[in-house]
Amino acid sequence: MEEVKLYGTSYNLFTYRVIWALKLKVINFEYIEEEHSDKGSLIMKYNSAFKRFPVLFHGEKVISESMVILEYIEDTWPQNPLLPIHPLDRAIARFWVKFAGDKGHCIGTMYYTTGEKQEKSIKETIEMLKIIEEQAFGDQENKFFGGEKIGIVDMAFGIIPHWLEVIEDIVGVKLLVPHSFPRLLNWVQNFKEEQVIKENLPNRDDMFVFLKNQREMILSSS
């Protein structure tokens, strides 16, 4: 079998998406930790368009961008599928993956801005969460977005269970409240209790310190 290597950065949701997928597929891989500030030859060579990790090496093949990597993993290793079988269900899953990619940036904006920009991003984050709460789960009460097993949509929304909670503490807001988002919070609990996820989440306290320091650096340089 061709060797699988994943280059990523700590406390990075996009890196953890790929780790979760590889673990769920039971694929042996080597993880190589990179520095957050590294803009060296590897990332400039293999993801010069976005200049960010993760990057997956599968033998001589190189794939970048987390959700693109997940699609590659799904196509290459069909066991423990991340996408539904039915074409319509697959299309719906990809719709929500795109929604997460297009709308999820507001959480990051809330994290590294202040004042009016931050207030705007908080409102956008609440609107995004409301849409997920009201529309993404469908009519049935499932553990996860696609049913009873974790799938690609759960990983696309992976920022909500762990990263958003830490960002809320750093910024000093509380958005995920039970009376407004009961289904989302139920999903958060199910997601974090899944064995593969539980065993592969960054330490919360360490992540808080790291993200807080990163935010202060970003704000001081802006």
Residue, then its C-alpha position, 0 to 999 in steps of 0.5 A: m500500500e502507498e504511504v499516507k502522510l498528513y502535514g498539519t498544524s495544531y489546534n486547526l479545525f481543517t487538520y482535524r477534519v482530515i485526522w477524523a476521516l482517516k481514523l474513521k476509515v481505519i487508514n494508517f497514516e503518519y502525522i507531521e506537525e508543522e509550525h503555524s507561521d511556516k510559509g516555507s517551501l512545502i506549503m508554497k509548493y503544494n498549496s500556493a493558492f491558499k498557503r495553508f495546511p493541511v496537505l495530504f500525501h498518498g504515495e506520489k499524489v498530493i492533495s490540499e484543502s481539507m474538504v477536498i482531501l475528505e472527498y479524495i479519502e472517500d473516493t479512495w477508501p470506500q469502507n466506512p463511507l462519509l457520504p450517503i449512497h443515494p444520489l439525492d442524499r449525496a447532493i444534500a450532504r454536499f449542499w451543507v458542506k458548501f454552506a459550511g464553507d461559505k458561511g463558517h468564516c463568520i466564526g473566524t471573523m468574530y474571533y479576530t475582530t472587535g467593535e462593529k465588525q465583531e458585532k456584525s460577525i456575531k449576528e452572522t454567526i447566529e443567523m448561520l446557526k439558526i439555519i443549521e438548527e432549523q434546516a440541516f437536520g431534516d425531519q427526523e431526530n438523528k444523532f448526526f446530520g446524515g443519520e446514525k453515523i458520522g459523515i462528511v457534513d458533521m466534519a464540515f460543521g466540526i468547528i461548532p462542537h469544540w472551536l466555537e465554544v473556546i472562541e465564545d469564552i475568548v470573545g466573551v459571548k454565549l451563542l449556543v444556548p439550549h432554548s435557541f439551539p436544542r438540536l444543535l446542542n444535542w448533536v454537539q454532545n453526540f459528536k464529542e462522545e463519538q470515540v474517534i472524535k473524543e480521542n482526537l480533539p485538541n486539549r481545550d485549555d491548551m487551545f484556549v491559551f493558544l487561540k487567545n495569544q493568536r488573537e492578541m497578536i492579530l489585533s495588535s498588528s492590525 
